[in-house]
Amino acid sequence: MMRSLFSGVAGLQNHQTRMDVVGNNISNINTTGFKRGRVSFQDMLYQQLNAAARPNEDVGGVNPKEVGLGMSIASIDTIHTQGSLQTTGVGSDLAISGNGFFILKDGEKSYYTRAGDFNLDREGTYVNPGNGMRVQGWMAREIDGVMVMDTSRETEDLIIPIGGKDPARATTSVNFACNLDKRTPFIGEDANQAEIIQGTWGTEIKVYDTFGLEHTLRVEFARIPGENNAWNATVVVDPANEAPTNTTVGLGEAAPAAGDGNTFRVDFSNLGTLQGVTDAAGNASPLEGSVIMRVAFDVQPATPGADGELIRQGFDLNLGSVGGLTNTITQYAESSTTKAAIQDGYAMGYLENYKIDQTGTITGVYSNGSTRILGQVALATFPNQGGLEKAGDNNYVVSNNSGNANIGTSSTQGRGKILAGTLEMSNVDMAEQFVDMIVTQRGFQANSRTIQTADQLLQELLTLKR
């Protein structure tokens, strides 16, 4: 009879624990990135009254007689199912669609979380503003002017320097993809000089020097008299400038020296595609591949060299490829246009904003229109994520049964993708929790009745002598 009392007590205690877990789930129904808990019960030890007996020649087998001694908690599991994703419109908010955890650091101790409500502190460090823990990832490194991301290194703090400078970049390449109208007529003859006046087409684009100063590059094309598929091109930097920039153009890797001339001849095939160019010195471009002219000009605001001459700046003028159609200068019977004229220089700018894509790559947006990769957010997965220990503040820590963190980039090795401007909500289902609460309450009540009934039986036993 005492066994039923202790079984009832075990039932009360363990159902109370289950109610604690249900209450915690409900209280965190709106907690960002929260994962609900689930209590599983198991029966406890058994007292064996009679052992089992096997069959013999006279009688069959006899089953064992056992009396249970109550129940216990088998496990309190953390259910890591995906929570609903809520769009916030805040660019620094992150959510993971799929497996993985964000990595946070407090000093040298690592924490892991699904809650991505991050922001920047006054130093530009990407942190969880609720506790100041620093989000981990990799910062980009500049190698030979190119931003390189090395995710094989140890993770580090992510720093986004809002207001930081992006130094000016001199133009190194200009791509032309204009069309010269095959129908462009020769206008007529000059009565005094008896020369043919050619039809022309000019196009301009802004280029930059090492200071970030803006210059105007003008290329003017003029039909060559007596030839159907040939044009002369004249290149001038800052044509309206009072002081001449001594613009020169030529074929070859080295920048043409002052006085080499600023014109070149462009030839087209009968199909309207680029056939080749010839510079003022008579050098011809290759018969296949890209056609690149080298342009140089005097940088007026620069300090003269030791010989007193102005510093010259050079850049490539890419006319496209021989026989090509895409991003190439052509000659068709369509209006002369500058379909695309792209250059890679810019003035100094300041970091105004940043964006995070699905790979976790952080791209800075500068006031000069340029963009630069700043870093990448890291994700961690575990062999047994259910074995992680909860550490409060929506964080988890590694336990003996979780396995070590496998750190890498999103969308690789089973990791989910990162969604910026989104937060993952709690995966608690209120209806499910309310039903679980009712079942827990009934289980608690039933176990209390077990204790009451056992107590009444003991009372009857004590009154037998009366």
C-alpha positions, 0 to 999 in steps of 0.5 A, a space after each residue: 500500500 505504501 508503494 501506491 503512495 510513492 507512485 502517486 508522489 512520483 507522478 505528482 512531482 514529474 507532472 509538475 516538472 512537465 507543467 513547468 516546461 509547458 509554462 516556459 514554452 507558453 511564456 516564450 511564445 513570442 521570444 525570437 528564435 526560441 525552441 520549445 521543450 518537450 517532456 517524455 515520461 518512462 516507467 520506473 523500477 519494478 518489484 518482482 513478486 514471482 519470476 517467470 517459469 518456463 513450460 514443462 511436460 505437465 504445465 505451461 509457462 507462467 508469466 512474471 508478476 511485477 508491481 511498478 514503483 511509479 514513473 520518472 522523466 525520461 528526457 526533456 528535449 529541445 525541439 529544433 523545428 523551424 520557426 515562422 519567419 517574420 519580415 522586419 525590414 531592418 537590414 541588420 536582422 538575420 534569420 536562418 532558413 534551415 539548419 545552423 546557429 549564429 556564433 556569438 562571443 563573450 570574451 573567448 567563450 563561444 555561444 550559439 543562437 538562432 535569434 538574429 536580432 543584431 545591430 551595430 554598437 558605437 565602434 561599428 561592431 556587429 553585436 547582439 544589442 541585448 547582451 553585447 555579445 559579438 557576432 562572429 564571421 570573417 573580415 575581407 582582406 584587400 590583396 592587390 586592390 581586390 577584396 578577398 574572403 578567406 573563410 578557412 581562417 578562425 572566425 573573428 569579430 565583424 566590424 562595419 565602419 559606417 562613415 568609413 572612407 573608400 579611397 579614390 580610385 583612378 580609372 584603369 579601364 573604359 569599355 565602349 560598346 557604341 554603334 556607328 551608323 553605316 548610313 552616316 553620309 558625307 555632308 558635302 564639299 568645302 567650296 574653298 578647300 575642296 575637301 569632303 566634310 565627314 559625318 561624325 559621332 562623338 561620345 563622352 564619359 567621366 573618368 577619374 585620376 588618382 585624386 578622385 578628380 573627375 575628367 571628361 573623356 571624349 571620343 569622336 568618330 569621323 568617317 574616312 572619305 572614300 572608304 565604306 567601313 573605316 572611321 577615324 577616332 580622336 581621343 581627348 581628355 577634358 576638351 574644354 580645359 584651358 590647359 591642354 592635357 596632351 592626350 595620347 593613344 596607341 597600341 601596346 602595354 606601355 602608355 603612349 608618350 606625349 606627342 604620339 598622337 591622339 587618333 586611331 583608325 577603326 576598320 569594320 567588316 562587311 558584316 558590321 563587326 569590328 575588324 581591327 584598329 591602327 594607331 597613329 604610328 601605324 601599329 595594327 591590332 591583332 586579327 582576333 581577340 580583344 582590341 584595347 587601346 592605351 590612353 594617357 594624359 597629363 594630370 594637371 593638379 599633380 605635383 610635377 616630377 623631378 624633371 618638371 614634367 607633369 605626371 601622366 595617367 594611363 588607362 585602357 580603352 577597350 573597344 571589344 573583340 574582333 568579330 564580336 557583337 556583345 560589348 563591342 563597337 559595331 557599324 550597322 545601319 542603325 542610329 549611332 548610339 553609346 549603348 554602354 560606356 563603363 569605367 572603373 574609377 570613382 571619387 572618394 566616398 563614405 560608407 553609408 549603408 550595408 547589405 547582407 545576402 543569402 550567403 551572409 556576405 556583407 557588402 558596403 555601399 558607399 556614397 560614391 556609388 561603389 560597393 565593397 565586400 566587408 565580411 561574411 557571417 559564419 554559421 555553426 552546425 552540430 552532430 547532435 543539436 538536441 544535445 546543446 545546453 541552454 545558457 539563457 539570452 536565447 543562447 546555447 553552449 556546447 555539451 558533452 553530447 552535442 559534438 563540436 561545432 562545424 563552422 562554415 558559410 551558409 548553404 554549404 554542408 547542410 547549413 541553411 541560408 541567411 535571410 536579412 531583414 527577417 527574424 525567426 519566431 518561436 516554434 511554440 504552438 499555443 494550441 498544442 501547449 494548451 492541450 498539453 497543459 490540460 493533459 498534464 493537469 489531468 495527470 496531476 489530478 489522477 495522481 493526487 487521487 491515488 494518494 488520497 485513495 491510498 490514504 483512505 485504505 490506510 485509515 481503514 486499516 488503522 480502524 480495524 481494531 475498533 
